[in-house]
Amino acid sequence: MGLTATGSRHSLAIVPEVAGYGITPATPVFEDIRHTSVSMGVSKTGIESAEVSSDRQIKNYRHGNINVAGDIGIELSYGSFDTLLAAALCDDWATGTPIVGTDQLKAGVLRKSFTVERIFKNLAIPEYHRYTGGEVDGFSLSVQPDAIISGSFSMLAQDAIIDTAIIAGATYPNATVTEPFDSFSGTINENGVPIGIVTGLELSLENGLNPLFVVGSDVTEEPSIGKSRVTGSLNVYFQSKLLLLKFINEESSSLDFTLIDLDGNAYKFKIPNIKYTGGQPDVAGDGEVTLSLPFQALYDVTEGSNITVERTPI
């Protein structure tokens, strides 16, 4: 009986495709990506023959276009996902911005693709599942009480290959060892004012990547990209009408939250221009009442972006 693959012996790595979309570097220096889960894999459309016959049987079936997609689940830690964050926002980190010692990301138009490699190490013969043309289609973050900050990167790729050896000359530097962020440290501001009644914060960014298939190939050309769409939800204990009125009166507001790890490294996420798109204090039983306020982020003239991420090391 052969060995069964286990998550405890699974690794994930990426390398930028600097020579162009779908082109893996000749001697890649892979970046080890810390993760809690990976669902990235291959699916195909199906093509069923429309031919009819008196015996009612299906006579032909073919595999169609190849789709390579999936999510990378994470626990956010300092410096571990900066490459993927830059790809999600379509930007490069601006060093020493807005102050010396801090680097900044904003939503941009710079597309980045990667070769993504999953390694199943405890098989009788280790397998290397490589996905070329990998782009970040989305990013999510969840801040919940009494919890490590979790999230995911949604990936869309072009093609896949399964190998039993590393790429000749490939190297694999060790992953970061920074502590994950938790919900105990840091602050949340609503319209610039600290808010201490938050029961949860969800943030989501979508890039709207869309595969482009053509005659003569079963893999996508470089996908089209849509708008930078940032949405989320602020969940609070219901203590007054103030936040609810912002939804009812269609008032613009802002959110920012800072996460600080045990060593003092920090990320600050700023959503400078939001409109709440819902909100009502539902009652279910005799316990506390909470208010869920979903929001849509909009372009902010001052920031020049709908979202800004800042990193500050200790």
PAZA-23329 format. One record per residue (C-alpha): x, y, z; residue number from 1. Coordinates in nm, 3 decimals. Layout:
residues N
@X->X&Y->Y&Z->Z&nr->NUM
...
END
This chain:
residues 314
@X->0.000&Y->0.000&Z->0.000&nr->1
@X->0.138&Y->0.342&Z->-0.097&nr->2
@X->0.181&Y->0.641&Z->0.130&nr->3
@X->-0.108&Y->0.885&Z->0.159&nr->4
@X->-0.044&Y->1.259&Z->0.121&nr->5
@X->-0.095&Y->1.457&Z->0.443&nr->6
@X->-0.126&Y->1.827&Z->0.512&nr->7
@X->0.153&Y->1.808&Z->0.769&nr->8
@X->0.395&Y->1.734&Z->0.482&nr->9
@X->0.254&Y->1.978&Z->0.229&nr->10
@X->0.432&Y->2.298&Z->0.128&nr->11
@X->0.345&Y->2.588&Z->-0.097&nr->12
@X->0.578&Y->2.825&Z->-0.282&nr->13
@X->0.562&Y->3.099&Z->-0.543&nr->14
@X->0.808&Y->3.267&Z->-0.778&nr->15
@X->0.739&Y->3.583&Z->-0.985&nr->16
@X->0.719&Y->3.531&Z->-1.362&nr->17
@X->0.949&Y->3.822&Z->-1.445&nr->18
@X->0.995&Y->3.720&Z->-1.810&nr->19
@X->0.623&Y->3.730&Z->-1.883&nr->20
@X->0.286&Y->3.575&Z->-1.808&nr->21
@X->0.305&Y->3.197&Z->-1.774&nr->22
@X->0.687&Y->3.181&Z->-1.803&nr->23
@X->0.862&Y->3.017&Z->-1.505&nr->24
@X->1.215&Y->3.150&Z->-1.439&nr->25
@X->1.492&Y->2.912&Z->-1.549&nr->26
@X->1.650&Y->2.890&Z->-1.201&nr->27
@X->1.365&Y->3.001&Z->-0.975&nr->28
@X->1.412&Y->3.127&Z->-0.621&nr->29
@X->1.083&Y->3.022&Z->-0.467&nr->30
@X->0.920&Y->3.203&Z->-0.174&nr->31
@X->0.778&Y->2.962&Z->0.083&nr->32
@X->0.419&Y->3.064&Z->0.162&nr->33
@X->0.281&Y->2.992&Z->0.508&nr->34
@X->-0.074&Y->2.862&Z->0.487&nr->35
@X->-0.357&Y->2.695&Z->0.674&nr->36
@X->-0.527&Y->2.546&Z->0.369&nr->37
@X->-0.494&Y->2.525&Z->-0.009&nr->38
@X->-0.773&Y->2.443&Z->-0.252&nr->39
@X->-0.588&Y->2.540&Z->-0.569&nr->40
@X->-0.622&Y->2.278&Z->-0.842&nr->41
@X->-0.739&Y->2.191&Z->-1.192&nr->42
@X->-1.093&Y->2.160&Z->-1.321&nr->43
@X->-1.221&Y->2.129&Z->-1.677&nr->44
@X->-1.540&Y->2.204&Z->-1.859&nr->45
@X->-1.720&Y->1.913&Z->-2.024&nr->46
@X->-1.832&Y->1.885&Z->-2.384&nr->47
@X->-2.112&Y->1.639&Z->-2.444&nr->48
@X->-2.210&Y->1.535&Z->-2.793&nr->49
@X->-2.557&Y->1.649&Z->-2.901&nr->50
@X->-2.594&Y->1.353&Z->-3.139&nr->51
@X->-2.921&Y->1.165&Z->-3.094&nr->52
@X->-2.987&Y->0.798&Z->-3.156&nr->53
@X->-3.270&Y->0.553&Z->-3.103&nr->54
@X->-3.092&Y->0.377&Z->-2.814&nr->55
@X->-3.088&Y->0.704&Z->-2.610&nr->56
@X->-2.716&Y->0.668&Z->-2.532&nr->57
@X->-2.451&Y->0.941&Z->-2.510&nr->58
@X->-2.194&Y->0.856&Z->-2.776&nr->59
@X->-1.919&Y->1.112&Z->-2.713&nr->60
@X->-1.786&Y->1.323&Z->-2.429&nr->61
@X->-1.471&Y->1.539&Z->-2.427&nr->62
@X->-1.280&Y->1.744&Z->-2.176&nr->63
@X->-1.299&Y->2.116&Z->-2.250&nr->64
@X->-1.112&Y->2.422&Z->-2.130&nr->65
@X->-0.874&Y->2.396&Z->-1.836&nr->66
@X->-0.948&Y->2.608&Z->-1.531&nr->67
@X->-0.686&Y->2.646&Z->-1.259&nr->68
@X->-0.808&Y->2.827&Z->-0.949&nr->69
@X->-0.847&Y->2.805&Z->-0.574&nr->70
@X->-0.782&Y->2.970&Z->-0.239&nr->71
@X->-0.483&Y->2.990&Z->-0.009&nr->72
@X->-0.595&Y->3.013&Z->0.354&nr->73
@X->-0.366&Y->3.207&Z->0.587&nr->74
@X->-0.309&Y->3.340&Z->0.935&nr->75
@X->-0.175&Y->3.691&Z->0.885&nr->76
@X->0.181&Y->3.743&Z->1.007&nr->77
@X->0.426&Y->4.024&Z->0.945&nr->78
@X->0.632&Y->4.000&Z->0.627&nr->79
@X->0.493&Y->3.661&Z->0.526&nr->80
@X->0.254&Y->3.770&Z->0.250&nr->81
@X->0.391&Y->4.105&Z->0.128&nr->82
@X->0.450&Y->3.966&Z->-0.222&nr->83
@X->0.091&Y->3.841&Z->-0.250&nr->84
@X->-0.050&Y->4.161&Z->-0.095&nr->85
@X->0.129&Y->4.366&Z->-0.361&nr->86
@X->-0.015&Y->4.139&Z->-0.630&nr->87
@X->-0.364&Y->4.166&Z->-0.481&nr->88
@X->-0.350&Y->4.548&Z->-0.489&nr->89
@X->-0.166&Y->4.555&Z->-0.826&nr->90
@X->0.104&Y->4.780&Z->-0.684&nr->91
@X->0.463&Y->4.785&Z->-0.557&nr->92
@X->0.550&Y->4.868&Z->-0.199&nr->93
@X->0.658&Y->5.233&Z->-0.179&nr->94
@X->0.945&Y->5.245&Z->0.071&nr->95
@X->0.967&Y->5.525&Z->0.325&nr->96
@X->0.607&Y->5.625&Z->0.262&nr->97
@X->0.426&Y->5.811&Z->0.413&nr->98
@X->0.711&Y->5.844&Z->0.667&nr->99
@X->1.061&Y->5.703&Z->0.696&nr->100
@X->1.045&Y->5.350&Z->0.833&nr->101
@X->0.703&Y->5.271&Z->0.686&nr->102
@X->0.621&Y->5.123&Z->0.345&nr->103
@X->0.289&Y->5.164&Z->0.167&nr->104
@X->0.066&Y->4.989&Z->-0.087&nr->105
@X->-0.224&Y->5.140&Z->-0.277&nr->106
@X->-0.464&Y->5.000&Z->-0.535&nr->107
@X->-0.297&Y->5.023&Z->-0.875&nr->108
@X->-0.277&Y->4.873&Z->-1.222&nr->109
@X->0.052&Y->4.677&Z->-1.208&nr->110
@X->-0.031&Y->4.313&Z->-1.273&nr->111
@X->0.193&Y->4.040&Z->-1.132&nr->112
@X->0.191&Y->3.670&Z->-1.220&nr->113
@X->0.360&Y->3.376&Z->-1.048&nr->114
@X->0.438&Y->3.012&Z->-1.087&nr->115
@X->0.272&Y->2.849&Z->-0.787&nr->116
@X->0.410&Y->2.518&Z->-0.664&nr->117
@X->0.247&Y->2.272&Z->-0.427&nr->118
@X->0.478&Y->2.000&Z->-0.293&nr->119
@X->0.341&Y->1.674&Z->-0.151&nr->120
@X->0.649&Y->1.553&Z->0.034&nr->121
@X->0.543&Y->1.230&Z->0.203&nr->122
@X->0.438&Y->1.037&Z->-0.106&nr->123
@X->0.658&Y->0.742&Z->-0.202&nr->124
@X->0.784&Y->0.970&Z->-0.478&nr->125
@X->0.727&Y->1.339&Z->-0.385&nr->126
@X->0.511&Y->1.530&Z->-0.632&nr->127
@X->0.544&Y->1.891&Z->-0.745&nr->128
@X->0.218&Y->2.039&Z->-0.874&nr->129
@X->0.301&Y->2.361&Z->-1.062&nr->130
@X->0.051&Y->2.619&Z->-1.181&nr->131
@X->0.182&Y->2.879&Z->-1.422&nr->132
@X->0.029&Y->3.221&Z->-1.482&nr->133
@X->-0.097&Y->3.248&Z->-1.124&nr->134
@X->-0.254&Y->3.584&Z->-1.037&nr->135
@X->-0.424&Y->3.704&Z->-0.721&nr->136
@X->-0.792&Y->3.746&Z->-0.800&nr->137
@X->-0.894&Y->3.837&Z->-0.447&nr->138
@X->-0.790&Y->3.884&Z->-0.086&nr->139
@X->-0.993&Y->3.860&Z->0.233&nr->140
@X->-0.927&Y->3.930&Z->0.598&nr->141
@X->-1.130&Y->3.844&Z->0.908&nr->142
@X->-1.082&Y->4.014&Z->1.245&nr->143
@X->-1.282&Y->3.837&Z->1.516&nr->144
@X->-1.273&Y->3.853&Z->1.898&nr->145
@X->-1.048&Y->3.605&Z->2.078&nr->146
@X->-0.889&Y->3.485&Z->1.754&nr->147
@X->-0.585&Y->3.492&Z->1.529&nr->148
@X->-0.636&Y->3.717&Z->1.225&nr->149
@X->-0.722&Y->3.490&Z->0.934&nr->150
@X->-0.773&Y->3.543&Z->0.563&nr->151
@X->-0.720&Y->3.406&Z->0.216&nr->152
@X->-0.581&Y->3.479&Z->-0.128&nr->153
@X->-0.790&Y->3.366&Z->-0.425&nr->154
@X->-0.574&Y->3.259&Z->-0.718&nr->155
@X->-0.643&Y->3.217&Z->-1.090&nr->156
@X->-0.381&Y->3.048&Z->-1.308&nr->157
@X->-0.328&Y->2.942&Z->-1.668&nr->158
@X->-0.201&Y->2.585&Z->-1.676&nr->159
@X->-0.080&Y->2.297&Z->-1.461&nr->160
@X->0.192&Y->2.034&Z->-1.467&nr->161
@X->0.275&Y->1.753&Z->-1.224&nr->162
@X->0.643&Y->1.664&Z->-1.182&nr->163
@X->0.843&Y->1.435&Z->-0.954&nr->164
@X->1.150&Y->1.658&Z->-0.919&nr->165
@X->1.232&Y->2.020&Z->-0.854&nr->166
@X->1.309&Y->2.252&Z->-1.143&nr->167
@X->1.683&Y->2.230&Z->-1.208&nr->168
@X->1.859&Y->2.500&Z->-1.008&nr->169
@X->1.552&Y->2.589&Z->-0.801&nr->170
@X->1.610&Y->2.710&Z->-0.445&nr->171
@X->1.371&Y->2.730&Z->-0.151&nr->172
@X->1.463&Y->2.984&Z->0.121&nr->173
@X->1.292&Y->2.926&Z->0.455&nr->174
@X->0.958&Y->3.090&Z->0.530&nr->175
@X->0.923&Y->3.374&Z->0.779&nr->176
@X->0.888&Y->3.290&Z->1.148&nr->177
@X->0.700&Y->3.599&Z->1.267&nr->178
@X->0.413&Y->3.551&Z->1.510&nr->179
@X->0.059&Y->3.572&Z->1.367&nr->180
@X->-0.147&Y->3.879&Z->1.449&nr->181
@X->-0.436&Y->3.847&Z->1.694&nr->182
@X->-0.743&Y->4.054&Z->1.777&nr->183
@X->-0.617&Y->4.159&Z->2.121&nr->184
@X->-0.356&Y->4.406&Z->1.997&nr->185
@X->-0.420&Y->4.709&Z->1.779&nr->186
@X->-0.697&Y->4.958&Z->1.719&nr->187
@X->-1.001&Y->5.019&Z->1.497&nr->188
@X->-1.113&Y->5.370&Z->1.403&nr->189
@X->-1.444&Y->5.465&Z->1.243&nr->190
@X->-1.428&Y->5.805&Z->1.074&nr->191
@X->-1.104&Y->5.871&Z->1.265&nr->192
@X->-1.253&Y->5.796&Z->1.608&nr->193
@X->-1.151&Y->5.486&Z->1.810&nr->194
@X->-1.439&Y->5.243&Z->1.836&nr->195
@X->-1.447&Y->4.986&Z->2.115&nr->196
@X->-1.773&Y->4.802&Z->2.050&nr->197
@X->-1.665&Y->4.601&Z->1.744&nr->198
@X->-1.760&Y->4.234&Z->1.746&nr->199
@X->-1.605&Y->4.158&Z->1.408&nr->200
@X->-1.460&Y->4.311&Z->1.093&nr->201
@X->-1.455&Y->4.150&Z->0.749&nr->202
@X->-1.262&Y->4.289&Z->0.452&nr->203
@X->-1.263&Y->4.164&Z->0.093&nr->204
@X->-1.086&Y->4.277&Z->-0.225&nr->205
@X->-1.181&Y->4.144&Z->-0.568&nr->206
@X->-0.993&Y->4.207&Z->-0.893&nr->207
@X->-1.247&Y->4.059&Z->-1.134&nr->208
@X->-1.007&Y->3.839&Z->-1.331&nr->209
@X->-1.179&Y->3.666&Z->-1.621&nr->210
@X->-1.022&Y->3.382&Z->-1.827&nr->211
@X->-0.997&Y->3.442&Z->-2.202&nr->212
@X->-1.022&Y->3.123&Z->-2.407&nr->213
@X->-0.955&Y->3.107&Z->-2.780&nr->214
@X->-0.987&Y->2.851&Z->-3.060&nr->215
@X->-0.683&Y->2.626&Z->-3.080&nr->216
@X->-0.602&Y->2.618&Z->-2.709&nr->217
@X->-0.757&Y->2.475&Z->-2.395&nr->218
@X->-0.581&Y->2.720&Z->-2.159&nr->219
@X->-0.660&Y->3.085&Z->-2.107&nr->220
@X->-0.471&Y->3.374&Z->-2.254&nr->221
@X->-0.370&Y->3.636&Z->-1.995&nr->222
@X->-0.706&Y->3.704&Z->-1.826&nr->223
@X->-0.885&Y->4.036&Z->-1.842&nr->224
@X->-0.904&Y->4.231&Z->-1.518&nr->225
@X->-1.197&Y->4.426&Z->-1.377&nr->226
@X->-1.237&Y->4.699&Z->-1.119&nr->227
@X->-1.068&Y->4.699&Z->-0.780&nr->228
@X->-1.370&Y->4.618&Z->-0.566&nr->229
@X->-1.328&Y->4.649&Z->-0.189&nr->230
@X->-1.617&Y->4.556&Z->0.037&nr->231
@X->-1.659&Y->4.441&Z->0.393&nr->232
@X->-1.869&Y->4.440&Z->0.705&nr->233
@X->-1.837&Y->4.613&Z->1.040&nr->234
@X->-2.019&Y->4.433&Z->1.321&nr->235
@X->-2.081&Y->4.616&Z->1.648&nr->236
@X->-2.285&Y->4.600&Z->1.966&nr->237
@X->-2.592&Y->4.817&Z->1.916&nr->238
@X->-2.563&Y->5.104&Z->2.164&nr->239
@X->-2.706&Y->5.403&Z->1.974&nr->240
@X->-2.842&Y->5.519&Z->1.641&nr->241
@X->-2.522&Y->5.698&Z->1.531&nr->242
@X->-2.377&Y->5.431&Z->1.303&nr->243
@X->-2.719&Y->5.322&Z->1.179&nr->244
@X->-2.797&Y->5.680&Z->1.073&nr->245
@X->-2.487&Y->5.683&Z->0.855&nr->246
@X->-2.647&Y->5.408&Z->0.649&nr->247
@X->-2.996&Y->5.560&Z->0.652&nr->248
@X->-2.868&Y->5.907&Z->0.554&nr->249
@X->-2.611&Y->5.770&Z->0.303&nr->250
@X->-2.323&Y->5.942&Z->0.479&nr->251
@X->-1.964&Y->5.883&Z->0.372&nr->252
@X->-1.729&Y->5.755&Z->0.639&nr->253
@X->-1.394&Y->5.578&Z->0.675&nr->254
@X->-1.238&Y->5.284&Z->0.853&nr->255
@X->-0.883&Y->5.203&Z->0.954&nr->256
@X->-0.743&Y->4.930&Z->1.172&nr->257
@X->-0.392&Y->4.863&Z->1.296&nr->258
@X->-0.262&Y->4.517&Z->1.380&nr->259
@X->0.046&Y->4.476&Z->1.602&nr->260
@X->0.225&Y->4.146&Z->1.664&nr->261
@X->0.408&Y->4.037&Z->1.978&nr->262
@X->0.735&Y->4.190&Z->1.857&nr->263
@X->0.578&Y->4.526&Z->1.770&nr->264
@X->0.563&Y->4.487&Z->1.391&nr->265
@X->0.251&Y->4.652&Z->1.250&nr->266
@X->0.019&Y->4.661&Z->0.952&nr->267
@X->-0.231&Y->4.941&Z->0.908&nr->268
@X->-0.526&Y->4.891&Z->0.671&nr->269
@X->-0.704&Y->5.211&Z->0.569&nr->270
@X->-1.033&Y->5.228&Z->0.381&nr->271
@X->-1.060&Y->5.605&Z->0.351&nr->272
@X->-1.397&Y->5.644&Z->0.179&nr->273
@X->-1.684&Y->5.406&Z->0.249&nr->274
@X->-2.059&Y->5.400&Z->0.232&nr->275
@X->-2.257&Y->5.159&Z->0.444&nr->276
@X->-2.490&Y->4.951&Z->0.228&nr->277
@X->-2.707&Y->4.804&Z->0.501&nr->278
@X->-2.769&Y->4.784&Z->0.871&nr->279
@X->-3.041&Y->4.686&Z->1.111&nr->280
@X->-3.034&Y->4.576&Z->1.477&nr->281
@X->-3.191&Y->4.231&Z->1.458&nr->282
@X->-3.306&Y->4.067&Z->1.779&nr->283
@X->-3.277&Y->3.691&Z->1.824&nr->284
@X->-3.355&Y->3.588&Z->2.179&nr->285
@X->-3.296&Y->3.786&Z->2.497&nr->286
@X->-2.921&Y->3.843&Z->2.460&nr->287
@X->-2.726&Y->4.144&Z->2.339&nr->288
@X->-2.825&Y->4.309&Z->2.011&nr->289
@X->-2.563&Y->4.350&Z->1.740&nr->290
@X->-2.562&Y->4.568&Z->1.431&nr->291
@X->-2.409&Y->4.447&Z->1.105&nr->292
@X->-2.300&Y->4.724&Z->0.869&nr->293
@X->-2.185&Y->4.601&Z->0.528&nr->294
@X->-1.989&Y->4.863&Z->0.334&nr->295
@X->-1.860&Y->4.950&Z->-0.011&nr->296
@X->-1.522&Y->5.124&Z->-0.050&nr->297
@X->-1.490&Y->5.408&Z->-0.300&nr->298
@X->-1.199&Y->5.597&Z->-0.454&nr->299
@X->-1.067&Y->5.860&Z->-0.216&nr->300
@X->-0.925&Y->6.177&Z->-0.370&nr->301
@X->-0.685&Y->6.250&Z->-0.086&nr->302
@X->-0.539&Y->5.898&Z->-0.066&nr->303
@X->-0.567&Y->5.836&Z->-0.440&nr->304
@X->-0.692&Y->5.485&Z->-0.365&nr->305
@X->-0.987&Y->5.291&Z->-0.226&nr->306
@X->-0.756&Y->5.104&Z->0.013&nr->307
@X->-0.410&Y->5.161&Z->0.158&nr->308
@X->-0.189&Y->4.913&Z->0.342&nr->309
@X->0.109&Y->5.028&Z->0.548&nr->310
@X->0.376&Y->4.810&Z->0.706&nr->311
@X->0.604&Y->4.922&Z->0.987&nr->312
@X->0.867&Y->4.685&Z->1.129&nr->313
@X->0.979&Y->4.707&Z->1.488&nr->314
END
